[in-house]
Amino acid sequence: MYLRDVKVIEGIGYTLLLTVCSMVLGTILALVMAIMRTAANPVLRGVSWAYIFVFRGIPVYTQLIFWGLVAVLYPVIGLGIPFGPQFVSFNTSAIIGAFAAAVIGLGLNEGAYLAEIIRSGLESVDSGQAEAARALGMKPSLILRRIVIPQAMRVIIPPLGNETIGMLKTTSLVLAVPFTLDLQFATNNIANRIYAPIPLLIVAAFWYLVMTSVLMVGQHYVEAYYGRGFSTGGSKRSKRQAAINAAGTTTTDPSMEVEQ
């Protein structure tokens, strides 16, 4: 009965929304940090390294607690002259609510992990590709968008898909903010009300399995799309040619088939 409960279905929606928003924020940050890590400027490399070091080293639960209490630490956010007058001020609790705090905490943490994944993908592209593009007069930004990133996606997509599935499950920790509309909290709330924790845990597990299964199927098709031309199984034509060669009906020396 509780598989179709209104609060449970609503929790599924918020869980998916948290996952999408956090991954979008994390991917944008990771791309910026990965580019900074590969830059020649030592300041950019240092900032990127510091970001990755801090947010990978602190547990995500601790980060979520911090962002949930940021309104206590900074009740007002103001824009103005340092140690001088403020031109505009905002109430922090009005800007960073529970949902925004959850997305920021999850996104910043995820960006630190994805930065290394994207960096490894960018570095997997042969440097000769960029050199050839520069020889054709292409700008660095255009080389990155049209040459490097499309080829790096084949390496980036598999771990990115795994991180997305992991993010879906990590959203169960947003109670630390506290954000109380996700699937895990919804099932816990019902379990506490009816004193039946095990059945509601099964409900949560069932829906998490359904969502992760859908993401795994989507990941498979995305990997197949970006892996075009790199498949180890070969095309139908190459398989057909291999079968012909195995039959022994043609000569192995192609020069013998050329008419003199």
C-alpha positions as CSV (number, residue, x, y, z in Angstrom):
1,M,0.0,0.0,0.0
2,Y,2.8,2.4,0.9
3,L,4.6,1.9,-2.4
4,R,2.0,4.3,-4.0
5,D,1.7,6.6,-1.0
6,V,1.5,10.3,-2.0
7,K,4.4,11.3,0.3
8,V,6.5,8.5,-1.1
9,I,5.8,9.5,-4.7
10,E,6.5,13.1,-3.8
11,G,9.8,12.0,-2.2
12,I,10.8,10.2,-5.4
13,G,10.3,13.4,-7.4
14,Y,12.4,15.5,-4.9
15,T,15.1,12.8,-4.9
16,L,15.4,12.9,-8.7
17,L,15.3,16.7,-8.7
18,L,18.1,16.8,-6.1
19,T,20.1,14.4,-8.2
20,V,19.8,16.4,-11.4
21,C,20.5,19.8,-9.8
22,S,23.4,18.5,-7.9
23,M,25.0,16.8,-10.9
24,V,24.5,19.8,-13.1
25,L,26.2,22.0,-10.5
26,G,28.9,19.5,-9.9
27,T,29.6,18.9,-13.6
28,I,29.9,22.7,-14.3
29,L,32.3,23.1,-11.4
30,A,34.3,20.0,-12.3
31,L,34.7,21.1,-15.9
32,V,36.0,24.5,-14.8
33,M,38.3,23.0,-12.2
34,A,39.6,20.3,-14.6
35,I,40.5,23.1,-17.2
36,M,42.2,25.1,-14.4
37,R,44.2,22.0,-13.4
38,T,45.6,21.6,-16.9
39,A,46.3,25.4,-17.3
40,A,49.8,26.8,-17.4
41,N,49.0,29.5,-14.8
42,P,50.2,28.2,-11.4
43,V,47.6,30.3,-9.6
44,L,44.7,28.6,-11.4
45,R,46.3,25.2,-10.8
46,G,46.7,26.0,-7.1
47,V,43.1,27.2,-6.7
48,S,41.8,24.0,-8.4
49,W,44.0,21.8,-6.3
50,A,42.8,23.5,-3.1
51,Y,39.2,23.1,-4.0
52,I,39.6,19.4,-4.8
53,F,41.7,18.9,-1.7
54,V,39.1,20.5,0.7
55,F,35.9,19.1,-0.7
56,R,37.2,15.6,-1.3
57,G,38.7,15.4,2.2
58,I,35.6,16.5,4.2
59,P,32.7,13.9,4.5
60,V,29.6,14.9,2.5
61,Y,27.5,14.6,5.7
62,T,29.7,17.2,7.4
63,Q,29.4,19.5,4.4
64,L,25.6,19.2,4.4
65,I,25.4,20.1,8.1
66,F,27.6,23.2,7.4
67,W,25.4,24.4,4.6
68,G,22.3,23.8,6.7
69,L,23.8,26.1,9.4
70,V,25.3,28.7,7.1
71,A,22.4,31.1,7.9
72,V,23.4,30.9,11.6
73,L,27.0,31.6,10.7
74,Y,26.1,34.5,8.3
75,P,22.6,35.7,9.0
76,V,22.9,38.5,6.4
77,I,24.7,38.6,3.0
78,G,25.7,42.0,2.0
79,L,27.3,43.7,-1.0
80,G,29.4,46.8,-0.4
81,I,32.8,48.1,0.5
82,P,34.9,45.9,2.8
83,F,34.8,47.3,6.3
84,G,32.6,50.1,4.9
85,P,29.0,50.7,4.0
86,Q,26.8,48.0,2.5
87,F,24.8,48.8,-0.7
88,V,22.6,45.8,-0.7
89,S,21.9,43.2,2.0
90,F,19.9,39.9,1.9
91,N,18.6,37.6,4.6
92,T,20.7,34.4,4.2
93,S,17.8,32.1,5.2
94,A,15.6,33.6,2.5
95,I,18.3,32.9,-0.2
96,I,19.7,29.6,1.0
97,G,16.8,27.5,2.0
98,A,16.9,23.8,2.8
99,F,16.7,22.7,-0.9
100,A,19.3,25.2,-2.0
101,A,21.6,24.2,0.8
102,A,21.2,20.5,-0.1
103,V,22.0,21.2,-3.8
104,I,25.0,23.3,-2.9
105,G,26.4,20.8,-0.4
106,L,26.0,17.8,-2.8
107,G,27.1,19.8,-5.9
108,L,30.3,21.1,-4.3
109,N,31.3,17.7,-3.0
110,E,30.5,16.0,-6.3
111,G,32.4,18.6,-8.3
112,A,35.6,17.7,-6.5
113,Y,35.3,14.1,-7.6
114,L,34.2,14.8,-11.1
115,A,37.0,17.3,-11.6
116,E,39.5,14.4,-11.5
117,I,37.4,12.3,-13.8
118,I,37.0,15.1,-16.4
119,R,40.8,15.9,-16.1
120,S,41.7,12.3,-16.9
121,G,39.3,12.3,-19.8
122,L,40.8,15.5,-21.2
123,E,44.3,14.2,-20.9
124,S,43.4,11.0,-22.6
125,V,43.0,12.8,-25.9
126,D,46.2,12.8,-27.9
127,S,48.0,16.1,-27.9
128,G,48.5,15.9,-31.6
129,Q,44.7,16.6,-32.0
130,A,45.1,20.0,-30.4
131,E,48.3,20.7,-32.3
132,A,46.6,19.9,-35.7
133,A,43.7,22.2,-34.7
134,R,46.0,25.0,-33.8
135,A,47.8,24.6,-37.2
136,L,44.4,25.1,-38.8
137,G,44.0,28.4,-36.9
138,M,41.4,27.3,-34.4
139,K,41.2,29.2,-31.0
140,P,41.9,27.3,-27.8
141,S,38.2,27.6,-26.7
142,L,37.1,26.2,-30.0
143,I,39.6,23.4,-29.9
144,L,38.3,22.4,-26.4
145,R,34.7,22.5,-27.5
146,R,35.0,20.9,-30.9
147,I,38.0,18.6,-30.7
148,V,39.0,17.7,-27.1
149,I,35.8,17.4,-25.2
150,P,33.9,15.3,-27.8
151,Q,36.7,12.7,-27.9
152,A,37.1,12.8,-24.1
153,M,33.4,12.0,-23.5
154,R,34.1,8.3,-24.3
155,V,36.4,8.2,-21.3
156,I,34.3,10.5,-19.0
157,I,30.8,9.0,-19.5
158,P,31.3,5.6,-17.7
159,P,32.5,7.1,-14.4
160,L,30.2,10.0,-14.7
161,G,27.3,7.6,-15.0
162,N,28.5,5.8,-11.9
163,E,28.8,9.1,-10.0
164,T,25.2,10.0,-11.0
165,I,23.9,6.7,-9.6
166,G,26.0,7.3,-6.5
167,M,24.5,10.8,-6.2
168,L,21.0,9.4,-6.3
169,K,21.8,7.3,-3.2
170,T,23.7,10.1,-1.5
171,T,20.6,12.3,-1.5
172,S,19.4,10.1,1.4
173,L,21.8,12.1,3.6
174,V,20.1,15.5,3.1
175,L,18.4,15.1,6.4
176,A,21.6,16.7,7.8
177,V,20.5,20.0,6.2
178,P,17.7,19.3,7.2
179,F,15.7,18.7,4.0
180,T,12.6,16.7,4.7
181,L,11.0,16.0,1.4
182,D,13.2,13.3,-0.1
183,L,12.3,9.6,-0.4
184,Q,14.4,8.4,2.6
185,F,12.8,10.9,5.0
186,A,9.3,10.3,3.6
187,T,9.5,6.6,4.3
188,N,11.2,7.2,7.7
189,N,8.4,9.5,8.6
190,I,5.7,7.0,7.7
191,A,7.6,4.2,9.6
192,N,7.8,6.3,12.7
193,R,4.1,7.1,12.6
194,I,2.9,3.4,12.2
195,Y,5.8,1.8,14.0
196,A,6.8,-0.4,11.1
197,P,10.4,0.4,10.0
198,I,11.2,-2.7,8.1
199,P,8.3,-2.6,5.6
200,L,9.0,1.1,4.9
201,L,12.7,0.4,4.4
202,I,11.7,-2.2,1.8
203,V,9.6,0.5,0.1
204,A,12.5,2.9,0.0
205,A,14.9,0.1,-1.2
206,F,12.4,-0.9,-4.0
207,W,12.1,2.7,-5.3
208,Y,15.9,3.3,-5.2
209,L,16.4,0.1,-7.1
210,V,13.9,1.2,-9.7
211,M,15.5,4.6,-10.2
212,T,19.1,3.2,-10.3
213,S,18.0,0.6,-12.8
214,V,16.6,3.3,-15.1
215,L,19.8,5.3,-14.8
216,M,21.9,2.2,-15.6
217,V,19.9,1.6,-18.8
218,G,20.3,5.3,-19.8
219,Q,24.0,5.1,-19.0
220,H,24.4,2.1,-21.3
221,Y,22.9,3.9,-24.3
222,V,24.9,7.1,-23.6
223,E,28.1,5.0,-23.5
224,A,27.1,3.3,-26.7
225,Y,26.5,6.7,-28.4
226,Y,29.9,8.2,-27.4
227,G,31.7,4.9,-28.0
228,R,30.8,4.8,-31.7
229,G,33.8,3.6,-33.7
230,F,35.6,2.3,-30.6
231,S,33.6,-0.9,-30.1
232,T,35.7,-3.9,-29.4
233,G,33.1,-6.2,-30.9
234,G,33.5,-4.7,-34.4
235,S,30.9,-3.8,-36.9
236,K,28.7,-6.2,-38.8
237,R,30.8,-5.8,-41.9
238,S,34.0,-6.7,-40.1
239,K,32.4,-9.7,-38.4
240,R,31.1,-10.9,-41.8
241,Q,34.6,-10.5,-43.3
242,A,36.1,-12.4,-40.4
243,A,33.6,-15.3,-41.0
244,I,34.6,-15.3,-44.7
245,N,38.3,-15.5,-43.9
246,A,37.6,-18.3,-41.4
247,A,35.8,-20.3,-44.0
248,G,39.0,-20.6,-46.1
249,T,37.3,-19.9,-49.4
250,T,39.5,-16.9,-50.2
251,T,43.2,-16.5,-50.4
252,T,45.0,-14.7,-47.6
253,D,47.3,-12.9,-50.0
254,P,45.3,-10.0,-51.5
255,S,48.0,-9.5,-54.2
256,M,47.2,-12.8,-55.8
257,E,43.6,-11.6,-56.6
258,V,44.9,-8.6,-58.7
259,E,44.9,-9.3,-62.4
260,Q,48.2,-8.9,-64.1
